[in-house]
Amino acid sequence: MTQNPWTREQSPGPQPPSPGPGPRPDITPRGPSAPQHGVPAPAEDQRLPKFAIPAADTLWWVGVHGGSGETTMSVLLPGTRASNHRWPIPPPPVPTPVILVARTHGSGLRAAQRAAIEWASGVVQGVAVLGLVLIADAPGRLPRVLDDFADIVGGGVPRVWDIPWIEEWRRGEAPTPDNTPDEVFEVLESIYALRASNPADYPAPY
């Protein structure tokens, strides 16, 4: 994958001296890292479409609903691709790594839950879900009911990353280091480290 350009050192302006290499981002799975026996598959009309890719050679963002932000994530991390709300399926034997993307409103969280269940049921062969990115759908804290639901949904995937509300992006400004808060840098660094850690070794069988 392309060298990660989203590092704090590249932000313009004076930077404090670095004491040396920082700690490695935590990429330890917090939830299930492979499909699980006994999980019922969603009905056909509740599943995401699939499309064939020639090889598992990059990280794909799978937006689980329209307006999820998968294209924005692909812009933020060059060398990755948006799947247009579909599962990218490579030929055997190596599965392709994907990260689900959803907004934090109720319909977005429900769509993320359906996609996580679809993957967990084992009906999606050829993908390795690394986690879920939740992008804020509004400024401020999530209402308690949505925050609790987000915790439930996140328990069904290996990892969850949160992207805050960014007003500049809402106005249509392209993501840049100038309008990207530290929380997003941390998410990108974590995902980049995860993708680079062992790109050919994922726990999802074909």
Secondary structure, 3 states (H helix, E strand, C coil): CCCCCCCHHHCCCCCCCCCCCCCCCCCCCCCCCCCCCCCCCCCHHHCCCEEECCCCCCCEEEECCCCCCHHHHHHHCCCCEECCCCEEECCCCCCEEEEEEEECCHHHHHHHHHHHHHHHHCCCCCEEEEEEEEECCCCCCCCHHHHHHHHHHHCCCCCEEEECCCHHHHCCCCCCHHHCCHHHHHHHHHHHHHHHHCCCCCCCCC
